[in-house]
Amino acid sequence: MKAIRNTIMALAAGMMTVPAAAQTDGMDKFVDDLMSRMTLQEKIGQLNLQVAGDITTGQAQDTQVAGLIKDGKMGGVFNLKGVDKIKALQKIAVEQSRLGIPLLVGMDVIHGYETIFPIPFAMSCSWDMAAVEEAARIAAKEASADGINWVYSPMVDICVDARWGRISEGNGEDPYLGSEIARAMIRGYQGDYSSRENVMACLKHFALYGAVEAGLDYNTVDMSRLRMFNQYFPPYKAAVEEGTGSVMSSFNIVDGVPATASRWLLDDVLRKMWKFDGFVATDYGSIGEMMPHGVGGDLKRASAMALNAGTDMDMCSMGFIGTLEQSVKDGTVTEEAIDKACRRILEAKYKLGLFNDPYKYCDTDRRKTDIFTAGNRAAARRIAAETFVLLKNRNDVLPLRKQGKIALIGPLADTRANMAGTWCVAYTPDKYSTLREGFGRALEGRAELLYAQGCNLMADSVRQRAAEFGKTITRGDDARLKAEALDVARRADVIVCAMGESADMSGECASRSDLRLPDVQRELLAELVKLGKPVVMLNFSGRPTVLTWEQENVDAILNVWFGGSEAADAICDVVFGDVAPGGRLTMTFPRTTGQLPMYYNHLNTGRPVPAGTKDFRKYATNWLDNVNDPLYPFGYGLTYTTFGYDKPSVTGSGRTFRAAVTVTNTGSREAAEVVQLYVRDPVASVARPVKELKGFRRIVLKAGESREVSFDLTEKDLSYYDAEGREVFEPGTFDIMIGHDSGSLQTVTVTAE
């Protein structure tokens, strides 16, 4: 029984080596040999994933988690920070357990480790796949330098209802763009596993979590399979095709069955249809949560259902480790099913190189050289500036000149912990700048900075605390705060308002029923506008918010989302014109919360109302009290210059076409443009969306420069999926549309045979 442990220890000591290019050579034989030596309980132990808790090197020997590891009853731990702590646990697994099998060590590395990048939704607004991949690669490098070998990212759930807070973790409403981002993130995290700077990705949440009813977290999901395959599944499929090593199942039901126990989802679709060969882990405690859904009845039956459906690893329910051995005796679970799950976990460890070197990710020297470096921070600052979306800029108020007196006002102006955004498990906010500090550096010696908090986050102190989850904003008397702000504003030449959501007003369990600016912030903004001075709103948010009043009354609106650890300086780069804003929306912004769910690639009704219609039409698809059009369409964004589009052309025949358009920077300075291509199939066997994104190019043009941008379209771009997930192409006419955003397109019609 000591043979496996001795082999592992010899590899770790450098006595045996496995070339990086041959990381999976011999994997089957190795795993076969290892599993032949394992007891049933040890196999089940590999399927158990638990939170490590606050374990230090000195305490590790005496903890409950350490005892489970020593007994071979733990396959992995997660959300433990610190390479020394992690190494201590890995030593217990490798040197004190019977077979010496190393641990998977996971963490919610969602948008960075200590160098924090913009929240994923903001990253999607860059439309820059190289930047997305670079951010994931740096996050992997930092996490791996601190002992982590497995990250719970990317989250690729499509969502069309901005009330759902976890939009902040995803990539918006579009399946094509979401698929490209999923691929880029998998490449950035994983590489080919040969480097100690790569980690294993965990695609989440499979599936449909972003479609919860009413945007209410953990809520019911119910939709047709036709919609699943065409609108929601593509990003998951893309990540699987790119080679994601693991998948996390979602909390919601699919066809009435919790995803954790859906054989159709985990086996028929994921493994058989898409050929996924990694392992599936549950989300936190989701096996135990099957019972409130009314499925399973008790933990033992729920655990058996989950395993038989294709779940391999149980996160925190203790259902597998506590019940599967008895279920084998009862005949509700076979040892063969446990073997399949165990094999997948062991293969993941083999692919990561942990059997070659269990301490591959435990080099304490890397903690000093690879985390929060100047280079990583420079990348985060540059990338953050690409994500900001300029929504309005009346009379070219932006960029601001560094002169005179500039008032910085608002509850988000001087809060360190709120700059990075939600889901920053390993972040170190004391190292990050506030916006006030960033403005001070940018204006030093050139302009006078005036500051006032102006108001609380919201009037209700209880709701404010609930929204912030510890990311506190100093609370004061609203009347006094407003008076101070108005006094500062009267002395200023221009007013910059840092307002919006706090970091944890979006994210998990952060659903909102009203997406307008919180009450006291709205009141203060209205008073500042009345002063008649230029007002710039920096809108902090993790989701689309309702900015209808602001669009009508404020001079300039820059959506800065939550830009990460370097957000303060990145915002200054854009506000003061060192960088031109280049972000474009990846979700539709409604005029009112009541328009939700709202998305550009919708189906027509039998009584559609044309876009741009202002008057109400009886017995047609429109609201009594509002127009149908969004406030800002998908793909929208301004910058500090303007772009002109020539008439597009489409060449080709059969099922292959090339669309091209010449784009010219018609303004006075260099900036980025995102050229977008959409397709519509107007006549098909099933209803098809009014338009679908099928290509985009982010280009940078100097003032006066022109460039032809082309897109190649294939049969795949003109096809759709049927309800069984089969790709269908139907000959006929197709509308090819190119433009600046989904609401400003030129169309060319072609015939595909």
ABEGO torsion letter per residue (X at the ends): XAAAAAAAAAAAAGABBBBAAAAABGAAAAAAAAAAABBAAAAAAAABBBBAEBBBAAAAAABAAAAAAAAGABABBBGBBEAAAAAAAAAAAAAABAAGBBBBBBBBBABEBABBBBBAAAAAAAGBAAAAAAAAAAAAAAAAAAGBABBBOBBABBBABAABAAAAABAEABAAAAAAAAAAAAAAAAEAGABAABBBBBBOBOBGAAABBGGBBGBBBBBBAAAAAAAAAAAAAAAAAAGBABBBBBABBBGGBBAAABAAAAAAAAAAAAGBABBBBBBBGAAAAAAAAGBGGBAAAAAAAAAAAGBABBBGAGAAAAAAAAAAAAGABBAAAAAAAAAAAAAAAAAAGAAABAAAAABAAAAAAABGBAAAAAAAAAAAAAABBBABBBGGAOBBBBBEBBBBBEAAAABAAAAAEBGBAABBAAABBBAAAAAAAAABGABBBBBBAGBBABABAAAAAAAAGGBBBBBBBAAAAAAAAAAAAAABABBBBBBEBBAAABEBGABBABABBBAAAAAAAAAAAAAGBBBBBBBBBABBBBAAAAAAABABBBBAEBAEAAAAAAAAAAAAGABBBABBBABBBBABAAAOBBBAABBBBABBBBBGBABBBBGBBBBAABBABBABBBGBEBBABBBBBBBBBBBEBEABBBBBBBBBBABABBBBBBBBBBBBBABBABBBBABBBABBBBBBBBBGBBBBBBBBBBAAAABBBBAAGBBBBBBEBBBBBBEABAABBBBBBBBBX
